[in-house]
Amino acid sequence: MGLIILLVVGGLIGWVASMIMRDNTGIILNIVIGIVGAIVAGFIVTPLIGGAPITSGEISIQSILVSLLGAIVLLAIVNLVRRGAVR
């Protein structure tokens, strides 16, 4: 059940990040960016500010915001590599 929640929440986070960055990526890339951004932010940012990462199964406002931040940063890196500009 945790994997399904991670896919759904990761997809939503990736979609919101693509809306913030004004990027037209597909649904699959949105899910990948949302999940990878959530995992990376969970390992890097969450220990610094406390709380539980979204990958632990606990969904809170803090974990969603940290995951969104990670997805936005990851999407900016992907845009930088693909296009040469963050946008």
Biopython code that builds the backbone (N, CA, C, O; Angstrom):
import numpy as np
from Bio.PDB.StructureBuilder import StructureBuilder

atoms = [
    (1, "MET", "N", (0.820, -1.196, 0.000)),
    (1, "MET", "CA", (0.000, 0.000, 0.000)),
    (1, "MET", "C", (0.861, 1.256, 0.000)),
    (1, "MET", "O", (0.475, 2.271, -0.579)),
    (2, "GLY", "N", (2.023, 1.197, 0.643)),
    (2, "GLY", "CA", (2.908, 2.345, 0.701)),
    (2, "GLY", "C", (3.429, 2.743, -0.668)),
    (2, "GLY", "O", (3.633, 3.926, -0.939)),
    (3, "LEU", "N", (3.646, 1.752, -1.541)),
    (3, "LEU", "CA", (4.131, 2.035, -2.881)),
    (3, "LEU", "C", (3.075, 2.768, -3.700)),
    (3, "LEU", "O", (3.401, 3.677, -4.463)),
    (4, "ILE", "N", (1.835, 2.382, -3.549)),
    (4, "ILE", "CA", (0.751, 3.041, -4.280)),
    (4, "ILE", "C", (0.607, 4.492, -3.808)),
    (4, "ILE", "O", (0.425, 5.399, -4.621)),
    (5, "ILE", "N", (0.687, 4.700, -2.513)),
    (5, "ILE", "CA", (0.607, 6.058, -1.975)),
    (5, "ILE", "C", (1.774, 6.892, -2.476)),
    (5, "ILE", "O", (1.600, 8.056, -2.834)),
    (6, "LEU", "N", (2.979, 6.294, -2.504)),
    (6, "LEU", "CA", (4.151, 7.015, -2.990)),
    (6, "LEU", "C", (3.992, 7.384, -4.462)),
    (6, "LEU", "O", (4.382, 8.481, -4.862)),
    (7, "LEU", "N", (3.434, 6.503, -5.269)),
    (7, "LEU", "CA", (3.208, 6.806, -6.683)),
    (7, "LEU", "C", (2.192, 7.922, -6.871)),
    (7, "LEU", "O", (2.400, 8.826, -7.681)),
    (8, "VAL", "N", (1.104, 7.863, -6.134)),
    (8, "VAL", "CA", (0.057, 8.885, -6.268)),
    (8, "VAL", "C", (0.553, 10.242, -5.769)),
    (8, "VAL", "O", (0.412, 11.252, -6.458)),
    (9, "VAL", "N", (1.130, 10.259, -4.576)),
    (9, "VAL", "CA", (1.617, 11.519, -4.017)),
    (9, "VAL", "C", (2.796, 12.037, -4.835)),
    (9, "VAL", "O", (2.912, 13.243, -5.051)),
    (10, "GLY", "N", (3.674, 11.142, -5.292)),
    (10, "GLY", "CA", (4.797, 11.553, -6.130)),
    (10, "GLY", "C", (4.327, 12.149, -7.443)),
    (10, "GLY", "O", (4.889, 13.136, -7.917)),
    (11, "GLY", "N", (3.298, 11.554, -8.032)),
    (11, "GLY", "CA", (2.744, 12.107, -9.259)),
    (11, "GLY", "C", (2.155, 13.489, -9.051)),
    (11, "GLY", "O", (2.353, 14.388, -9.870)),
    (12, "LEU", "N", (1.432, 13.656, -7.954)),
    (12, "LEU", "CA", (0.850, 14.971, -7.660)),
    (12, "LEU", "C", (1.932, 16.013, -7.382)),
    (12, "LEU", "O", (1.842, 17.151, -7.842)),
    (13, "ILE", "N", (2.951, 15.614, -6.629)),
    (13, "ILE", "CA", (4.043, 16.540, -6.327)),
    (13, "ILE", "C", (4.793, 16.907, -7.602)),
    (13, "ILE", "O", (5.139, 18.071, -7.804)),
    (14, "GLY", "N", (5.047, 15.928, -8.459)),
    (14, "GLY", "CA", (5.709, 16.204, -9.731)),
    (14, "GLY", "C", (4.882, 17.110, -10.621)),
    (14, "GLY", "O", (5.420, 17.983, -11.302)),
    (15, "TRP", "N", (3.555, 16.898, -10.617)),
    (15, "TRP", "CA", (2.674, 17.754, -11.415)),
    (15, "TRP", "C", (2.691, 19.192, -10.901)),
    (15, "TRP", "O", (2.774, 20.133, -11.690)),
    (16, "VAL", "N", (2.612, 19.363, -9.589)),
    (16, "VAL", "CA", (2.647, 20.710, -9.007)),
    (16, "VAL", "C", (3.993, 21.372, -9.293)),
    (16, "VAL", "O", (4.045, 22.561, -9.609)),
    (17, "ALA", "N", (5.084, 20.606, -9.183)),
    (17, "ALA", "CA", (6.410, 21.160, -9.479)),
    (17, "ALA", "C", (6.511, 21.584, -10.942)),
    (17, "ALA", "O", (7.112, 22.615, -11.245)),
    (18, "SER", "N", (5.928, 20.799, -11.856)),
    (18, "SER", "CA", (5.972, 21.188, -13.266)),
    (18, "SER", "C", (5.100, 22.416, -13.531)),
    (18, "SER", "O", (5.413, 23.209, -14.419)),
    (19, "MET", "N", (4.020, 22.585, -12.779)),
    (19, "MET", "CA", (3.203, 23.791, -12.916)),
    (19, "MET", "C", (3.958, 25.011, -12.386)),
    (19, "MET", "O", (3.888, 26.087, -12.979)),
    (20, "ILE", "N", (4.672, 24.849, -11.285)),
    (20, "ILE", "CA", (5.437, 25.963, -10.718)),
    (20, "ILE", "C", (6.567, 26.373, -11.660)),
    (20, "ILE", "O", (6.821, 27.561, -11.855)),
    (21, "MET", "N", (7.243, 25.380, -12.243)),
    (21, "MET", "CA", (8.367, 25.656, -13.138)),
    (21, "MET", "C", (7.908, 25.947, -14.571)),
    (21, "MET", "O", (8.744, 26.237, -15.426)),
    (22, "ARG", "N", (6.602, 25.877, -14.854)),
    (22, "ARG", "CA", (6.027, 26.083, -16.183)),
    (22, "ARG", "C", (6.686, 25.176, -17.217)),
    (22, "ARG", "O", (7.160, 25.626, -18.260)),
    (23, "ASP", "N", (6.701, 23.899, -16.897)),
    (23, "ASP", "CA", (7.326, 22.907, -17.758)),
    (23, "ASP", "C", (6.266, 21.927, -18.237)),
    (23, "ASP", "O", (5.410, 21.511, -17.457)),
    (24, "ASN", "N", (6.313, 21.559, -19.497)),
    (24, "ASN", "CA", (5.332, 20.631, -20.061)),
    (24, "ASN", "C", (5.934, 19.236, -20.170)),
    (24, "ASN", "O", (6.239, 18.777, -21.271)),
    (25, "THR", "N", (6.101, 18.576, -19.068)),
    (25, "THR", "CA", (6.575, 17.204, -19.088)),
    (25, "THR", "C", (5.372, 16.274, -19.063)),
    (25, "THR", "O", (4.267, 16.690, -18.712)),
    (26, "GLY", "N", (5.582, 15.037, -19.429)),
    (26, "GLY", "CA", (4.496, 14.070, -19.431)),
    (26, "GLY", "C", (4.198, 13.546, -18.048)),
    (26, "GLY", "O", (4.911, 13.848, -17.091)),
    (27, "ILE", "N", (3.148, 12.761, -17.944)),
    (27, "ILE", "CA", (2.719, 12.227, -16.654)),
    (27, "ILE", "C", (3.755, 11.276, -16.067)),
    (27, "ILE", "O", (3.954, 11.252, -14.853)),
    (28, "ILE", "N", (4.416, 10.494, -16.913)),
    (28, "ILE", "CA", (5.422, 9.556, -16.420)),
    (28, "ILE", "C", (6.608, 10.317, -15.839)),
    (28, "ILE", "O", (7.090, 9.974, -14.760)),
    (29, "LEU", "N", (7.083, 11.345, -16.537)),
    (29, "LEU", "CA", (8.202, 12.134, -16.020)),
    (29, "LEU", "C", (7.790, 12.903, -14.770)),
    (29, "LEU", "O", (8.614, 13.097, -13.876)),
    (30, "ASN", "N", (6.541, 13.345, -14.686)),
    (30, "ASN", "CA", (6.056, 13.991, -13.466)),
    (30, "ASN", "C", (6.142, 13.042, -12.278)),
    (30, "ASN", "O", (6.591, 13.433, -11.201)),
    (31, "ILE", "N", (5.715, 11.806, -12.469)),
    (31, "ILE", "CA", (5.758, 10.826, -11.388)),
    (31, "ILE", "C", (7.200, 10.550, -10.986)),
    (31, "ILE", "O", (7.521, 10.504, -9.799)),
    (32, "VAL", "N", (8.071, 10.367, -11.984)),
    (32, "VAL", "CA", (9.477, 10.078, -11.690)),
    (32, "VAL", "C", (10.120, 11.243, -10.955)),
    (32, "VAL", "O", (10.812, 11.038, -9.958)),
    (33, "ILE", "N", (9.902, 12.462, -11.435)),
    (33, "ILE", "CA", (10.485, 13.638, -10.784)),
    (33, "ILE", "C", (9.928, 13.810, -9.376)),
    (33, "ILE", "O", (10.673, 14.145, -8.455)),
    (34, "GLY", "N", (8.642, 13.587, -9.199)),
    (34, "GLY", "CA", (8.048, 13.702, -7.867)),
    (34, "GLY", "C", (8.603, 12.674, -6.898)),
    (34, "GLY", "O", (8.909, 13.013, -5.754)),
    (35, "ILE", "N", (8.741, 11.431, -7.326)),
    (35, "ILE", "CA", (9.242, 10.379, -6.440)),
    (35, "ILE", "C", (10.721, 10.571, -6.146)),
    (35, "ILE", "O", (11.137, 10.512, -4.989)),
    (36, "VAL", "N", (11.523, 10.800, -7.187)),
    (36, "VAL", "CA", (12.963, 10.986, -6.972)),
    (36, "VAL", "C", (13.227, 12.242, -6.152)),
    (36, "VAL", "O", (14.086, 12.242, -5.270)),
    (37, "GLY", "N", (12.492, 13.310, -6.438)),
    (37, "GLY", "CA", (12.643, 14.534, -5.641)),
    (37, "GLY", "C", (12.260, 14.317, -4.192)),
    (37, "GLY", "O", (12.904, 14.858, -3.293)),
    (38, "ALA", "N", (11.219, 13.532, -3.954)),
    (38, "ALA", "CA", (10.804, 13.228, -2.581)),
    (38, "ALA", "C", (11.847, 12.383, -1.866)),
    (38, "ALA", "O", (12.117, 12.601, -0.685)),
    (39, "ILE", "N", (12.430, 11.430, -2.564)),
    (39, "ILE", "CA", (13.444, 10.578, -1.940)),
    (39, "ILE", "C", (14.700, 11.374, -1.616)),
    (39, "ILE", "O", (15.234, 11.280, -0.511)),
    (40, "VAL", "N", (15.170, 12.157, -2.580)),
    (40, "VAL", "CA", (16.387, 12.945, -2.365)),
    (40, "VAL", "C", (16.176, 13.974, -1.258)),
    (40, "VAL", "O", (17.022, 14.121, -0.375)),
    (41, "ALA", "N", (15.058, 14.679, -1.302)),
    (41, "ALA", "CA", (14.780, 15.670, -0.253)),
    (41, "ALA", "C", (14.580, 15.000, 1.098)),
    (41, "ALA", "O", (14.943, 15.556, 2.134)),
    (42, "GLY", "N", (13.999, 13.798, 1.082)),
    (42, "GLY", "CA", (13.810, 13.077, 2.334)),
    (42, "GLY", "C", (15.119, 12.704, 2.997)),
    (42, "GLY", "O", (15.227, 12.717, 4.223)),
    (43, "PHE", "N", (16.113, 12.370, 2.190)),
    (43, "PHE", "CA", (17.412, 11.999, 2.750)),
    (43, "PHE", "C", (18.270, 13.204, 3.109)),
    (43, "PHE", "O", (19.080, 13.127, 4.033)),
    (44, "ILE", "N", (18.108, 14.315, 2.395)),
    (44, "ILE", "CA", (18.981, 15.474, 2.613)),
    (44, "ILE", "C", (18.354, 16.517, 3.536)),
    (44, "ILE", "O", (18.985, 16.940, 4.504)),
    (45, "VAL", "N", (17.133, 16.932, 3.250)),
    (45, "VAL", "CA", (16.525, 18.056, 3.961)),
    (45, "VAL", "C", (15.860, 17.628, 5.266)),
    (45, "VAL", "O", (15.978, 18.323, 6.275)),
    (46, "THR", "N", (15.171, 16.501, 5.258)),
    (46, "THR", "CA", (14.411, 16.079, 6.438)),
    (46, "THR", "C", (15.276, 15.903, 7.684)),
    (46, "THR", "O", (14.841, 16.319, 8.758)),
    (47, "PRO", "N", (16.479, 15.311, 7.613)),
    (47, "PRO", "CA", (17.288, 15.236, 8.832)),
    (47, "PRO", "C", (17.705, 16.603, 9.372)),
    (47, "PRO", "O", (17.932, 16.754, 10.572)),
    (48, "LEU", "N", (17.804, 17.589, 8.496)),
    (48, "LEU", "CA", (18.193, 18.923, 8.940)),
    (48, "LEU", "C", (17.073, 19.644, 9.681)),
    (48, "LEU", "O", (17.331, 20.383, 10.632)),
    (49, "ILE", "N", (15.817, 19.431, 9.246)),
    (49, "ILE", "CA", (14.705, 20.148, 9.866)),
    (49, "ILE", "C", (13.854, 19.268, 10.775)),
    (49, "ILE", "O", (12.967, 19.763, 11.471)),
    (50, "GLY", "N", (14.121, 17.980, 10.769)),
    (50, "GLY", "CA", (13.337, 17.064, 11.599)),
    (50, "GLY", "C", (12.087, 16.601, 10.881)),
    (50, "GLY", "O", (11.756, 17.097, 9.803)),
    (51, "GLY", "N", (11.415, 15.676, 11.466)),
    (51, "GLY", "CA", (10.206, 15.142, 10.855)),
    (51, "GLY", "C", (10.474, 13.844, 10.129)),
    (51, "GLY", "O", (11.590, 13.327, 10.142)),
    (52, "ALA", "N", (9.451, 13.330, 9.504)),
    (52, "ALA", "CA", (9.557, 12.062, 8.784)),
    (52, "ALA", "C", (9.449, 12.326, 7.288)),
    (52, "ALA", "O", (8.641, 13.152, 6.862)),
    (53, "PRO", "N", (10.254, 11.633, 6.487)),
    (53, "PRO", "CA", (10.125, 11.801, 5.035)),
    (53, "PRO", "C", (8.857, 11.140, 4.518)),
    (53, "PRO", "O", (8.277, 10.280, 5.181)),
    (54, "ILE", "N", (8.440, 11.543, 3.351)),
    (54, "ILE", "CA", (7.219, 11.004, 2.765)),
    (54, "ILE", "C", (7.386, 9.524, 2.419)),
    (54, "ILE", "O", (6.398, 8.797, 2.325)),
    (55, "THR", "N", (8.618, 9.078, 2.230)),
    (55, "THR", "CA", (8.864, 7.678, 1.893)),
    (55, "THR", "C", (8.642, 6.753, 3.081)),
    (55, "THR", "O", (8.576, 5.536, 2.905)),
    (56, "SER", "N", (8.525, 7.296, 4.277)),
    (56, "SER", "CA", (8.274, 6.465, 5.452)),
    (56, "SER", "C", (6.798, 6.102, 5.582)),
    (56, "SER", "O", (6.430, 5.280, 6.421)),
    (57, "GLY", "N", (5.965, 6.703, 4.766)),
    (57, "GLY", "CA", (4.539, 6.414, 4.804)),
    (57, "GLY", "C", (3.745, 7.446, 5.576)),
    (57, "GLY", "O", (2.515, 7.436, 5.535)),
    (58, "GLU", "N", (4.421, 8.331, 6.274)),
    (58, "GLU", "CA", (3.738, 9.384, 7.023)),
    (58, "GLU", "C", (3.592, 10.609, 6.128)),
    (58, "GLU", "O", (4.585, 11.198, 5.700)),
    (59, "ILE", "N", (2.369, 10.980, 5.855)),
    (59, "ILE", "CA", (2.124, 12.131, 4.992)),
    (59, "ILE", "C", (1.672, 13.293, 5.860)),
    (59, "ILE", "O", (0.618, 13.248, 6.494)),
    (60, "SER", "N", (2.494, 14.336, 5.875)),
    (60, "SER", "CA", (2.172, 15.550, 6.617)),
    (60, "SER", "C", (2.464, 16.744, 5.716)),
    (60, "SER", "O", (3.043, 16.595, 4.640)),
    (61, "ILE", "N", (2.067, 17.895, 6.154)),
    (61, "ILE", "CA", (2.315, 19.117, 5.387)),
    (61, "ILE", "C", (3.811, 19.334, 5.217)),
    (61, "ILE", "O", (4.269, 19.709, 4.138)),
    (62, "GLN", "N", (4.564, 19.103, 6.270)),
    (62, "GLN", "CA", (6.011, 19.285, 6.221)),
    (62, "GLN", "C", (6.656, 18.338, 5.219)),
    (62, "GLN", "O", (7.509, 18.757, 4.435)),
    (63, "SER", "N", (6.265, 17.077, 5.232)),
    (63, "SER", "CA", (6.874, 16.124, 4.304)),
    (63, "SER", "C", (6.481, 16.422, 2.857)),
    (63, "SER", "O", (7.284, 16.216, 1.947)),
    (64, "ILE", "N", (5.275, 16.897, 2.637)),
    (64, "ILE", "CA", (4.846, 17.255, 1.280)),
    (64, "ILE", "C", (5.604, 18.483, 0.789)),
    (64, "ILE", "O", (6.017, 18.522, -0.370)),
    (65, "LEU", "N", (5.794, 19.479, 1.639)),
    (65, "LEU", "CA", (6.532, 20.677, 1.233)),
    (65, "LEU", "C", (7.991, 20.367, 0.955)),
    (65, "LEU", "O", (8.564, 20.892, 0.001)),
    (66, "VAL", "N", (8.604, 19.515, 1.783)),
    (66, "VAL", "CA", (9.993, 19.123, 1.550)),
    (66, "VAL", "C", (10.102, 18.345, 0.241)),
    (66, "VAL", "O", (11.040, 18.556, -0.527)),
    (67, "SER", "N", (9.163, 17.459, -0.015)),
    (67, "SER", "CA", (9.162, 16.694, -1.257)),
    (67, "SER", "C", (8.948, 17.597, -2.458)),
    (67, "SER", "O", (9.571, 17.397, -3.500)),
    (68, "LEU", "N", (8.084, 18.580, -2.328)),
    (68, "LEU", "CA", (7.855, 19.540, -3.413)),
    (68, "LEU", "C", (9.118, 20.345, -3.689)),
    (68, "LEU", "O", (9.454, 20.586, -4.849)),
    (69, "LEU", "N", (9.815, 20.758, -2.653)),
    (69, "LEU", "CA", (11.069, 21.476, -2.820)),
    (69, "LEU", "C", (12.086, 20.609, -3.560)),
    (69, "LEU", "O", (12.774, 21.083, -4.465)),
    (70, "GLY", "N", (12.175, 19.349, -3.173)),
    (70, "GLY", "CA", (13.092, 18.445, -3.855)),
    (70, "GLY", "C", (12.720, 18.238, -5.311)),
    (70, "GLY", "O", (13.602, 18.172, -6.167)),
    (71, "ALA", "N", (11.429, 18.134, -5.611)),
    (71, "ALA", "CA", (10.975, 17.952, -6.992)),
    (71, "ALA", "C", (11.246, 19.199, -7.830)),
    (71, "ALA", "O", (11.604, 19.087, -9.003)),
    (72, "ILE", "N", (11.080, 20.377, -7.247)),
    (72, "ILE", "CA", (11.354, 21.624, -7.979)),
    (72, "ILE", "C", (12.832, 21.734, -8.300)),
    (72, "ILE", "O", (13.200, 22.104, -9.416)),
    (73, "VAL", "N", (13.683, 21.419, -7.336)),
    (73, "VAL", "CA", (15.126, 21.472, -7.570)),
    (73, "VAL", "C", (15.525, 20.441, -8.624)),
    (73, "VAL", "O", (16.322, 20.739, -9.513)),
    (74, "LEU", "N", (14.983, 19.247, -8.528)),
    (74, "LEU", "CA", (15.296, 18.210, -9.508)),
    (74, "LEU", "C", (14.808, 18.598, -10.904)),
    (74, "LEU", "O", (15.508, 18.360, -11.888)),
    (75, "LEU", "N", (13.637, 19.183, -11.000)),
    (75, "LEU", "CA", (13.113, 19.629, -12.295)),
    (75, "LEU", "C", (13.969, 20.756, -12.861)),
    (75, "LEU", "O", (14.175, 20.818, -14.073)),
    (76, "ALA", "N", (14.466, 21.638, -12.016)),
    (76, "ALA", "CA", (15.364, 22.698, -12.483)),
    (76, "ALA", "C", (16.655, 22.100, -13.026)),
    (76, "ALA", "O", (17.178, 22.577, -14.033)),
    (77, "ILE", "N", (17.177, 21.065, -12.377)),
    (77, "ILE", "CA", (18.394, 20.406, -12.860)),
    (77, "ILE", "C", (18.130, 19.707, -14.189)),
    (77, "ILE", "O", (18.950, 19.781, -15.105)),
    (78, "VAL", "N", (16.984, 19.027, -14.299)),
    (78, "VAL", "CA", (16.633, 18.358, -15.556)),
    (78, "VAL", "C", (16.497, 19.382, -16.676)),
    (78, "VAL", "O", (16.980, 19.137, -17.781)),
    (79, "ASN", "N", (15.861, 20.512, -16.427)),
    (79, "ASN", "CA", (15.719, 21.555, -17.445)),
    (79, "ASN", "C", (17.075, 22.137, -17.833)),
    (79, "ASN", "O", (17.307, 22.445, -19.002)),
    (80, "LEU", "N", (17.963, 22.287, -16.862)),
    (80, "LEU", "CA", (19.285, 22.818, -17.134)),
    (80, "LEU", "C", (20.070, 21.888, -18.049)),
    (80, "LEU", "O", (20.777, 22.342, -18.949)),
    (81, "VAL", "N", (19.943, 20.597, -17.817)),
    (81, "VAL", "CA", (20.662, 19.618, -18.630)),
    (81, "VAL", "C", (20.041, 19.502, -20.029)),
    (81, "VAL", "O", (20.756, 19.450, -21.029)),
    (82, "ARG", "N", (18.692, 19.462, -20.088)),
    (82, "ARG", "CA", (18.013, 19.281, -21.378)),
    (82, "ARG", "C", (18.048, 20.527, -22.257)),
    (82, "ARG", "O", (18.276, 20.429, -23.463)),
    (83, "ARG", "N", (17.827, 21.674, -21.674)),
    (83, "ARG", "CA", (17.662, 22.893, -22.468)),
    (83, "ARG", "C", (18.805, 23.884, -22.332)),
    (83, "ARG", "O", (18.950, 24.773, -23.171)),
    (84, "GLY", "N", (19.604, 23.751, -21.312)),
    (84, "GLY", "CA", (20.664, 24.724, -21.079)),
    (84, "GLY", "C", (20.199, 25.929, -20.289)),
    (84, "GLY", "O", (20.967, 26.869, -20.086)),
    (85, "ALA", "N", (18.932, 25.919, -19.833)),
    (85, "ALA", "CA", (18.387, 27.016, -19.044)),
    (85, "ALA", "C", (17.399, 26.447, -18.038)),
    (85, "ALA", "O", (16.712, 25.465, -18.318)),
    (86, "VAL", "N", (17.330, 27.062, -16.877)),
    (86, "VAL", "CA", (16.421, 26.592, -15.844)),
    (86, "VAL", "C", (14.987, 26.925, -16.185)),
    (86, "VAL", "O", (14.085, 26.161, -15.839)),
    (87, "ARG", "N", (14.748, 28.024, -16.844)),
    (87, "ARG", "CA", (13.448, 28.503, -17.285)),
    (87, "ARG", "C", (12.784, 29.286, -16.214)),
    (87, "ARG", "O", (11.670, 29.774, -16.407)),
]
sb = StructureBuilder()
sb.init_structure("model")
sb.init_model(0)
sb.init_chain("A")
sb.init_seg("    ")
for serial, (resi, resn, name, xyz) in enumerate(atoms, 1):
    if name == "N":
        sb.init_residue(resn, " ", resi, " ")
    sb.init_atom(name, np.array(xyz, "f"), 0.0, 1.0, " ", f" {name:<3s}", serial, name[0])
structure = sb.get_structure()
